[in-house]
Amino acid sequence: MINLNEVKKGMKVLVDMKSVMPSSTLDSEGRFLVEGIVVGSTNKRVRVENLVRGVGLYKPENIYLDS
């Protein structure tokens, strides 16, 4: 999970796409992580561009720093 104060445009992150993926595709922790790039944010959400959904708004608990 990421803190909204840590988010900067252009950051590479991992987005948990479990809500739009079939359960058979989830990993052993119940996640489906996709690489993305932060393109903005609101007070409650992070706007990320990724290959699964294009640009979308995600809750901070679904965003992880890409190490």
Sequence and secondary structure as in RCSB ss.txt:
>XXXX:A:sequence
MINLNEVKKGMKVLVDMKSVMPSSTLDSEGRFLVEGIVVGSTNKRVRVENLVRGVGLYKPENIYLDS
>XXXX:A:secstr
   GGG  TT EEEEE GGGS GGG  TTS  EEEEEEEEE SS EEEEETTTEEEEE GGGEEE  
